[in-house]
């Protein structure tokens, strides 16, 4: 029997894959690689492999609508290019002006692409988070879904879009579960796979209380999870189930206590957004597509949930991903380093990757994609099993720097320092005459600096422990890593 990716037995904040500790870190395409016919995912996966990315996310029954705000992505295929798990009948017109679906007929083209994608990702050692279902967000996106009664010949109920994520409609639920069972049966043999129940589940509408509550949505997710586990009970492999509890639309709140403490999920995906709450505290993780940084709240949330015995993936961080420029990419570099050195995992959508441009642009290759390779190489070079966040290690640091320390005391400690100013506050100006202080145990240590931009280290110097050490930092912009290693 194949050993699938699992929670690491010696460190529940990590994964283990093919006998090695694994951190999920990536700048992925927008999850439509299989559903979008012109997208040459072979080129995308090869580049992801070369960039040391360890995760890619894949939607199998979701399709977004193009908009002026966000017009292009692999999740927004042109109607003739959309490949669903279900076959078109060749008869009648769906709402996208293509022919109607027959949900009783599977689409061979979809499953051929799905297997090629998963097999190639396995060859490259890339984990695939396969997202089975998704929020449909509104009437326009719901109109594109094959399970909408107007898009198929199978006599499903007509529903309001929020009810898609509920148990209210037996016929709809039957087809959702049939879809889930089919995908699980088809993909059970892959060891590089985790299942996500639903992308961005939500409920609770103050304007219309007739719509499903978050509790209803979570009950629906529990049925999906049970279906996955029951289907795999008769199959060789058992895969992790990841996701998040339902958020509340009005007033907006993304709660997370249940995600960590209930048995529904093996690992937790949090999409960084405002009013993300845990243990009675709200964390402002940034407005969607805002080009904010919000680095302190971002770090503090990762640290707050670290003692929970599940991995946290800061998943689909979209705070600046629409802005395909060095400012936006730098924001995501800072948040990625902060997440990993605070004990979490990290995924950002790289919107430079679209049809006919499957490896991004020369600019994204130079910036975001190279930076993510540097981060992945770095984090997988350290003692991940024993390392942990060290939030009290740094005793003082000059403004405007934020610290995230991670490592093994007495062996190796890595201190990530980032300019936490927002763009309008001077972020990116040179940091001069800054200092950092921390306490070291007795003995000699080597201190060096490492650039998250170039991936190059500085020469090291020797410092004596046994008390507080104060270092004058070299001049830098945006961020710097301080590495402290024992000479013994």
N, C-alpha and C positions, 0 to 999 in steps of 0.2 A: 504494500500500500504506500502511495506517495505521501510524504509528510508535507502538508500545506503550510503556508505562512501561519504563524501562531504567535500568541503573546509569549515573550521570552520567559522561560521558567525561573530565571534568576533575577529578573527585573521587570515588573509588570508595566513599566512605562515604555518599554521597548517591544519591538517585534523580533522574532527569530525566523530566518528564511534560509533554507539549505545549509543549516548548521552555523550560521553567523548572525550576530546581532545586527538589527536593521533599523535605521531611522528613515521615515518617509519624508522626502524632500523633493520638490519638483516645481517647474513652471510648465504647466501642461497646455495642450490645445484645449478648446472649449468643449470637450467631451462628446463630440459628434462624429468621431472618426469612422465608425461603422455605418451610421445612418446616412452619411452624406456621400453620394456616389462618386463625385469627382475627386474627393480627398484621397491622396496617395499616402495612406498611413504608413507604408513601408519607409518612406523618407522621414516621416516624423519620428517613428520609433527608433530608427538608426541614430538620428541626431540626439534623441533623449538618452539613448545608451551611451553615446560618446560624451554627453554632458553629465554622466554619472547620476542621472535622475532615477529615483527608485520607485516612483509611483506614476501612474496615469489613471485618469478617471474616465468612465465610459457610460453614457446614457444609452438605454436600449428601447425606451418607450416614452420619448419626450421630444418635442420640437418647439423651438422658440420662434417668435415672429420678428421679422426685421423691423427696425424703427429708426427714426432720425437720431435718437440718442445713442443707439448701439446697433448699427446697421449690419455688420458682417461678423459671422463666426461660423464654425463648423456645425453648431447647433441651430443654425438658421438656413437650412438647405433650400434651394429653389424647389418648388413643388415637384417637377419631374424628376428631381434628383434625390428625393427623400425615400429611404429604404426602411420600411417598417418590418417587424417580425411577421406581420400578416400579409397575405396576398391580396392584390387588387383583383376584382372580379372581371374587369373589362366592361362593366355595365353601370349605368347611372352616373351621377356626378356627386362627389363629396364636396365639402365646403371649400376645398382648395382647388376645385375644378378638375381634379383627376378622378379616375373612376373609383367607385365604392370599394370598401374592403369586405372580405368575408373572413370573419374571425376564426372560422373553423378550418381555414386553410393557412398553413405556415408558408412563409416566403423563403424558398431555397436560397435566393441571393443574399438575404440578410444573414442567414446562418453560415453560409460559406464565408462571408466577410468576417463575421464574428469569430469563427474558428481560426481563420488566418491571422486575425489581429491578436487573439489570445496566445496562439502558438508562437508567433514572432516575438511578442512581449516576453514569453517564457524563455525563449532562446536568449534574449538579452538580459534576463534576470530582473525584469521590471514588473512590479506588482500592479495589477489592474483592480481598481475599485469599481465594480460593476454595479451601477445604480439602476435598480429594477423599475422604480416608479418615481414620479415627481409631482410636486405641486404644479397646478396649471395656471395659477396667478390671476386669471381674469377671463372674460368671455372670448376675447380674441385668440388667446393661446389655446384655450379649451376647444375652440373651433377647429384646430389643427390636429387634434388627438384622434387616432383611429377608433378609440372606444366611445367617442361622442356618437350618440344614436344617429345623427345625420350623416355620419361618415361610413356606415357599414350596413349590411343587409340582415343583421342578426337580431333586430327587434329589441334593442336595449331600452331602458328607461330614459326619458329626457330629464336632465337634472340641471340644477344650478351648479356652476363650476366648483364652489367650495365643497360640495358633497362628494366629489370624486375621492376625497380622502376620508371616507367614513364607511360605516357598515349599513347605511340606510337603504341601499338599493341592491337587492339580492342578485339580479341578473348581471349588473355591472361588476359586483364583487366576484361572481363566478368567473367572469372573463379575466379579471385581474389575477385571480389565483391560478387560473389555467396558464396564463402568461408566465407567472412566477415559476410554477412547476416546470414548464417547458425549458425556460432559461437555465434553471438549476440542473435539470437532467442533462442538458446539452453541455454544460460547462463543468460538471463535477470533477472531471479528470485533471483539471489544471491545478498545479500547486501554487501558482502565482496570483491567486484570486481571493478577493474579499467581496462580500455582498453588502451593499447599502440598500436599506429598505426603500427610502424615499428621500429625494432631494428637497430640502427646505420645507418640511411639513409645517402647516400652520392652521390655526382656527381661532375662533373668538372674535366676533364682529359686533362692536357696540351698536353700529348703525342698523344691523339686522340680526337680532339674537336668534332667529330661526336657523341660521347657518350653524355648522358643527362647532362645538367647543374644542379647545385643545385636548380635553380628556377623551372626547370621541375620536379625535384623530389618533391619539395614542393607542386607543383600543383597536383601531383599524391596523396600526403598525404592528401591534402584538399578534394579530391574526396572520399578517404577512410573515412575521418572524417564525411563528409556529409552523406555517406552511413550508418555509425553507428547511427547518429542522426535521419536520416529518418526511419531506421528500428525500433529504440526505440520509435519513436513518437507514434506508435500504440501498444506499450507494456507498462506494468505497471511501470517499473522502468527506471530511467535515470542515466547513469553512467558517471563518469569522464573520459575524454580522456587525456592521457598524452603522452609526447614524446619530440622530439627535431627537430629543423629545419635541413635541409641537410647540412652536412659539405662539404668542397671542398677538393678533393683528391690532386690536383697538381696546385699550391703549397698548402701544407696542411694548412687548417684553419678550426677551429670549431667555427663558429659564433653563437651568442646566443641572440642578440637583438630581432630578429623576434620571437623567441620562447617565450619570455616574453611579448612582446607587441602586437602580433597578436592574433586573437581570435581562432586560430587553436587548441591550447592546453589549458587545464584547469590547468595543472601543468607541470613543466619542468623537464625532465631527462637530466642530463649532464653526459657523460662518461668522467671522468677526463683524459685529454690528453694534449700534448703540444699545444701551440698557440690557446688556447681557448680564444676567444675575446668577449668583451662586452664594449660598449660605447667607442670604439676606443682604448681600452687598451688590450694588450695581457697578458695572464696568463699562465705560464708554470706549468701545473698541473702534470707533470711526464710522462716519456716514458712508453709505454705499457710493462708490465712484466719486469721492470728495477730494482726493489728493491730500487728505489729512495724514498725519503720522500717528498721533495718539499713542506714542510708544510706551509711556509709563503705565497706562491702564492695560495695554496689551501685555506687557511683562507681568504686571501684578496679577492678572487673571490666570496666566499660565502657572505662576507660583502658587496661587490660592488653591488650585485643584490638584497640585502635584501629589499630595498624599492620598488621593483617591486611587484605588487599585485598578485603574484602566488607563490605557494610553489616551492622550488628547491630541487630535489633529486639528490645527488651525487651518481649516479646509476652505478652499475657494475664497481666499482673501482677495476681495475685489475693491479695496479701498482706493486704489489708483490704477487698476489694471487697464482701464480704457485708455489711459494717457500713455501712448507709446513713445515716451521720451525719457531722457536720463533722469529727470526729476521724479517721474512716476516710478521708474525702475529702481531708483535709489531708495525710495520709500519702501518698496517691497524687499529690497536687499536688507535693509535695517530690521524690518519686521521678521524676516526669515531667520536671520542670525539671532535675534532676540528670542524667538520662539524656541529654537533648538537649544540654546544655552540656558533656557528656563525649563527644559525638560519636556517640551512638546514636539510635535511634527508640523510640517508646513507645506501648503499647496497654494499656488497662485495661478490664475489663468493667464497665459501669454496670448494676448489678443493680436500679436503680430503673426500668429500662425493661422492661416486660412487656406481655402482651396487654392491650388497652384502656387502656394508659398508655404509649404509644409514644414520648413525648418526656420521660419521666421524671416526677418529682414537682416541685412548686414548690420544694422544698428542694434537690433535685439540680440544678434549673435555676439556682438562685441560687448554688450552690456549685460542685460539680464541673464541670458543663457550661459555666458561664461561665468558670471558671478555665482549662479546656482551650482555649476560644476565645482568651483572652488570651495563652496560651502559643503557640498556633499563629500568631496575628497577629505576636507578637514575633519568633519564630524565623524566619519568612519575610520579615521586614523587614531582616535583616542580610545581609552578604556571605557567603552560605553556601558558595560555591565555594571561597573562599580561607580561610575561618575554620577553625580547628582547636582542639582542647583545648590549654590552656596550664597543665599541672599544676604547673610551677615558678614561675609568675608571682607568685603570692601568697607573700610571704616570712614573714608572720606574721598570725594572726587570733585574736581572743579566743575562748576556750571559752565556750559549747558549740557554736561555729559550725563548720560544714564548708563548704569553698569548692569551687566548680567554675568555673574560668575558661575562657572560650572567645572566640575572636576573631582579629583580625589585628593583630599588634604594629605600632605606629606609625600605626594607622588607627582601629580600634575594638576595645575589649575589654570583655566583659561578665562580671562576677563574680557568680555566684549564691551567696548565703550562706543556709544553713539551720541552724536549731536541730536538732542531730542526736540530742538526747535522746529516749529512748523515753517513752511516755505515763506510765509509772510513775516516771520520773526527773525530771519537771517540764517536759516539753515543752509549749510554749504559754505559759509564763510570759514576761513582758516581758523583752526583751534590752536592758539599759541599760549605758551606759558602755563599750560594745564598741569595739574598734579593729581596723583592718586595715592592713597594710603591703604595699607592692609597689614594684618598681623600674620607672621610666619612662625612656625615651630623652629626650634633650634636646629642649626645646621646650615650648610651652604646651599644656595639655590641659583639656578640660571634663569635670567630674565631676558626675553626677547620680544620683539613686536612683529605682528603679522598683518598684512594688508588684505582685507576682504575684497578689494578691487583687483589687485594684481596677483594675489596668492603667494607673494614673496615674503620671506621672513627677513628680519634684520639680524646682524651679528648679535650674539648674546653677551651679557655681562654677568658677573657673579655678585650676589648680594648675600649678606649674612642674616639668618633668621634669629629667632629668639626674642622677638618683640615686633614693634610696629615699624614697617618700612614705608618710606615716602619716596615716590619716584617722580621726577620731572619728565613729562611726556614729550616726545618729539612733536614738531608741528605736523598737523594732518587736517584733512577735510572729511567731514561726515562720520567716519568710523575707523576704529583701530582695535586690534586684538592684542592684549598683553598675555604672554605665556610665561608661567612660573613653574619650573620643573626642579625636582630635587636632584642634587648631584650624587646622592647615595644610591 
